[in-house]
Amino acid sequence: MKYLLLFAAFAALATGCRKNLDDVDDVHFDVSLDSETFKVGEPVRFHFSGNPDFIIFYSGEKGNDYSYKDTNRISESEMTFSFTTTTAGTAGIPNPSRVPVCYSTDFSGEYTEEAVRAATWIDITDRFKMPTDTGITALLSGDVNVTEYFSDPETPLYFSFHWVVAPYDPVIKNGRTQWNIQATKFNGIAGESVSTLYDFADMRWQIVQAASFEGASSLPDVNASRILFRSEFQPTVSRECWAVSGPIYRMDQINDGPDFGVGIKAMAEASLSSYAYTYTEPGDYEIAFVAANANVYGRKEVIRKVSVRIIEDEGGITPPQPGEWNQ
């Protein structure tokens, strides 16, 4: 008898739970437009029927496209290289006045003077904005596209900065110029999307000193955020060194992750009868609205989609409204 009572109680509880799950109201929601074609910069107004608790809007643009709600957005990309440079020394007498930026396809990966000299280094300095004097602070190199230098995704490139200071001449007073290079970065660029592929730490810069640095009282080095080329201020002999990166591989895709919608109505907000959105680029867009009702027992939702064509505004003259002046 006890077991029958327990079973009856459990059955009643289960029946009650099933009823509660049905306590979420069905979603009644629809979307309409006055037109299917609009101009760039012209507000597109969506008219709603129904009063759901929540409405989420997807414009159909990149980053806000319902079709990528649960799918990572993978884009073909180009690779760019950039950095900033700061110089310090005797104003008007830079020593050195130029630090070549190079890449190699045949560097062995052994960070010795012999290995660096044995490699073939292609000079691409002229593609970057570089200091031409001392006293330059955080000069941006610009984003230089280096995609063409990679032969394939499996063959790495090595990049280098080559610093050579001339001996000090007391006549011209050419004290050495320090070069501080920071924020070295490879980006993947796909349209307006930019993703960092290698940051400063990822590039694993190492200083390679030539034998000419023997006996120097001040040495170049690399720390967590910068490459510092330096020697004593008045070297008696020429000093030469390189900063050489680790292997850099071609990355031809970037992952922007899934797209996200924009919440335009929450439960606590009043009924929303319409919503306006303005497109800045021409094209055909599929817009999605996710409307939902929810409470402690669950959630119900519907998806409504409409399409619009956005065209360029070619100007033209808008006829004046009738008035006294043209009666």
C-alpha positions in Angstrom: 0.0 0.0 0.0 2.9 2.4 0.9 4.4 1.8 -2.5 1.1 2.6 -4.3 0.8 5.8 -2.4 4.4 6.8 -3.3 3.7 6.0 -7.0 0.5 8.0 -7.0 2.3 11.0 -5.4 5.1 10.8 -8.0 2.6 10.6 -10.8 0.8 13.7 -9.6 4.1 15.5 -9.3 5.1 14.5 -12.8 1.8 15.7 -14.1 2.2 19.0 -12.4 5.7 19.5 -13.9 4.4 18.8 -17.4 1.7 21.3 -16.9 4.2 23.9 -15.7 6.3 23.5 -18.8 3.2 24.5 -20.8 2.9 27.7 -18.8 5.2 29.6 -21.1 3.0 31.5 -23.5 3.2 30.7 -27.2 5.0 33.4 -29.2 2.9 35.5 -31.5 5.1 37.7 -33.5 5.5 38.9 -37.1 7.5 41.5 -39.1 6.6 43.6 -42.1 8.2 46.3 -44.2 6.8 49.2 -46.2 9.3 48.4 -49.0 11.9 45.9 -49.9 14.3 48.5 -51.4 16.0 51.3 -49.5 18.9 53.7 -50.0 22.2 53.8 -48.1 21.7 56.1 -45.1 17.9 55.8 -45.2 16.3 54.3 -42.1 14.7 50.9 -42.7 11.7 50.6 -40.4 10.5 47.1 -39.4 6.9 46.9 -38.2 6.0 44.3 -35.5 2.8 42.5 -34.5 2.5 40.7 -31.3 4.2 41.4 -28.0 7.0 38.9 -27.1 9.0 39.2 -23.9 12.3 39.5 -25.9 13.4 40.5 -29.4 16.9 40.0 -30.8 17.8 41.6 -34.1 20.3 40.3 -36.7 20.9 42.9 -39.5 22.5 40.4 -41.9 25.8 42.3 -41.9 29.1 40.7 -41.1 29.3 40.3 -37.3 25.5 40.4 -37.0 24.3 37.7 -39.3 21.9 35.0 -38.0 23.3 32.4 -40.4 26.6 32.6 -38.4 24.9 32.5 -34.9 26.3 29.0 -34.2 29.1 28.9 -36.8 32.6 30.4 -36.6 33.2 32.9 -39.3 36.4 31.8 -41.1 37.8 34.4 -43.6 40.6 34.3 -46.1 43.2 36.8 -44.9 46.3 38.7 -45.8 49.3 39.0 -43.5 50.8 42.3 -42.5 53.9 43.2 -40.4 54.1 46.4 -38.2 56.2 47.9 -35.4 57.0 51.2 -33.7 60.5 52.7 -33.4 62.0 55.2 -31.0 65.5 56.6 -31.4 67.9 58.5 -29.0 71.3 60.0 -29.6 73.0 63.1 -31.0 70.4 65.2 -32.8 71.1 65.6 -36.4 73.9 63.0 -36.5 72.1 59.6 -36.4 74.6 56.7 -36.0 73.3 54.5 -37.6 70.8 56.4 -39.7 69.3 53.3 -41.1 68.4 49.9 -39.6 67.4 47.4 -42.4 64.3 45.3 -42.1 64.9 42.0 -43.9 63.4 38.5 -44.2 65.0 35.1 -45.1 63.7 31.9 -46.4 66.9 30.0 -45.8 68.0 31.0 -42.3 68.9 27.8 -40.4 67.4 28.8 -37.1 70.8 28.8 -35.4 71.2 32.2 -33.7 75.0 32.7 -34.3 76.9 35.2 -36.3 78.0 32.5 -38.8 74.5 31.3 -39.4 73.1 34.8 -39.8 75.8 35.7 -42.3 75.3 32.5 -44.2 71.6 33.2 -44.8 70.1 35.2 -47.6 68.4 38.3 -46.3 66.0 40.3 -48.5 65.9 44.0 -47.6 62.3 45.4 -47.4 63.1 48.5 -45.3 61.8 50.9 -47.9 58.3 49.6 -47.4 58.1 50.8 -43.8 58.1 54.2 -42.2 61.5 54.4 -40.4 63.3 57.1 -38.4 65.8 59.3 -40.3 67.1 61.1 -37.2 67.5 60.8 -33.4 64.8 61.9 -31.0 62.0 60.1 -32.8 59.3 58.7 -30.5 57.1 55.7 -31.2 57.1 56.1 -35.0 54.5 53.8 -36.5 55.9 51.7 -39.4 52.6 51.2 -41.1 51.0 47.8 -41.8 53.0 46.3 -44.6 51.5 43.3 -46.5 54.1 40.5 -46.5 51.8 37.7 -47.8 53.7 37.6 -51.1 57.0 36.6 -49.4 55.6 33.2 -48.2 56.0 30.4 -50.7 53.6 28.1 -48.9 52.1 27.6 -45.4 54.7 25.0 -44.5 57.8 27.1 -45.2 58.6 29.7 -42.5 60.2 33.1 -42.9 62.6 34.7 -40.4 62.6 38.5 -40.0 65.5 40.6 -38.8 66.6 44.1 -37.9 70.3 44.8 -38.7 72.0 47.5 -36.6 75.6 48.7 -37.4 77.1 51.7 -35.5 80.2 53.5 -36.9 83.2 54.2 -34.6 83.0 57.5 -32.7 84.6 60.4 -34.5 85.4 63.4 -32.2 85.4 65.8 -35.1 81.8 65.1 -36.1 80.7 63.9 -32.6 78.7 61.0 -34.0 77.7 59.3 -30.7 75.8 56.1 -31.3 72.1 56.2 -31.8 69.9 53.8 -29.8 67.1 52.1 -31.6 64.2 50.9 -29.5 61.7 48.7 -31.5 58.4 47.7 -29.9 55.0 46.3 -30.7 56.2 44.0 -33.5 53.1 42.3 -34.8 51.8 40.2 -37.6 48.1 40.7 -38.3 45.6 38.8 -40.4 43.4 41.2 -42.4 40.2 40.2 -44.1 38.2 43.2 -45.2 37.5 45.2 -42.1 38.4 42.3 -39.8 41.8 42.4 -38.1 43.2 39.6 -36.0 46.7 39.4 -34.3 48.5 36.3 -35.6 51.9 36.9 -33.9 52.4 39.4 -31.1 55.8 40.5 -29.8 56.2 37.5 -27.5 55.1 35.0 -30.2 57.9 36.3 -32.5 60.6 35.2 -30.1 63.2 37.8 -31.0 66.8 37.0 -30.2 69.9 39.2 -30.4 72.9 37.9 -32.4 76.1 39.9 -31.8 78.9 40.0 -34.2 82.5 39.5 -32.9 82.9 43.3 -33.1 80.9 43.6 -29.8 83.7 41.9 -27.9 84.8 44.2 -25.1 81.7 46.5 -25.4 80.6 48.0 -22.1 76.9 48.3 -23.2 75.1 45.5 -25.0 71.9 45.2 -27.1 69.1 43.1 -25.6 65.5 41.9 -25.9 63.0 41.9 -23.0 59.3 41.1 -22.9 58.2 44.2 -24.8 61.1 45.7 -26.9 64.3 45.2 -28.9 67.0 47.7 -27.8 70.0 48.3 -30.0 72.7 50.0 -28.2 76.5 50.1 -27.4 78.7 52.5 -25.5 78.0 56.0 -26.6 81.5 56.5 -28.1 82.6 53.1 -29.5 86.2 52.9 -30.7 85.3 50.3 -33.3 82.2 49.6 -35.4 79.6 47.5 -33.5 77.3 45.1 -35.4 74.3 43.0 -34.4 71.0 41.6 -35.5 67.6 41.0 -33.9 66.2 37.8 -35.5 62.7 36.5 -35.1 61.6 32.9 -34.6 60.0 31.1 -37.5 56.9 32.9 -38.9 54.4 30.8 -40.8 51.9 31.9 -43.3 48.4 32.0 -41.9 45.8 32.5 -44.6 42.6 32.4 -42.5 41.3 34.2 -39.4 38.5 33.0 -37.2 36.2 35.8 -36.0 34.0 33.4 -34.1 30.2 33.3 -34.3 28.1 36.4 -34.9 25.9 37.9 -32.3 22.5 39.5 -32.3 21.4 42.8 -30.7 18.8 42.8 -28.1 16.2 45.4 -28.9 13.5 44.5 -26.4 13.6 42.9 -22.9 10.8 41.6 -20.8 10.5 44.6 -18.5 10.2 47.0 -21.5 7.0 48.2 -23.0 5.6 46.7 -26.2 7.7 47.5 -29.3 5.6 48.2 -32.4 8.6 49.0 -34.8 12.3 49.3 -35.0 14.5 51.3 -37.4 18.0 50.4 -38.7 20.3 52.3 -41.2 22.6 50.5 -43.5 25.9 52.2 -44.6 26.7 49.8 -47.5 24.7 48.7 -50.5 23.8 45.0 -50.8 21.2 42.4 -50.3 20.6 41.6 -46.6 18.6 38.9 -44.9 17.4 40.2 -41.6 16.4 37.9 -38.7 14.4 38.6 -35.6 14.3 36.1 -32.8 11.3 36.7 -30.6 10.9 34.8 -27.3 8.7 34.3 -24.3 10.4 32.9 -21.1 9.8 32.3 -17.5 11.1 30.0 -14.8 9.5 27.0 -16.5 11.2 27.4 -19.9 11.5 29.4 -23.1 9.6 29.4 -26.4 10.8 31.4 -29.5 10.1 32.0 -33.1 12.3 33.3 -35.9 11.1 35.8 -38.5 13.2 36.7 -41.5 12.8 39.4 -44.1 15.0 40.6 -46.9 15.9 44.1 -48.1 18.0 45.5 -50.9 20.1 48.6 -50.1 21.1 50.7 -53.1 23.4 53.7 -53.5 21.9 57.1 -53.1 22.5 58.7 -56.4 21.2 62.0 -55.3 18.5 63.6 -57.4 16.1 66.3 -56.7 13.2 65.8 -54.3 10.1 67.6 -55.7 8.9 70.4 -53.3 5.7 69.9 -51.4 2.8 72.1 -52.7 2.6 75.4 -50.9 1.4 79.0 -51.3 4.5 79.9 -53.3 3.7 77.5 -56.1 0.0 77.6 -56.2 
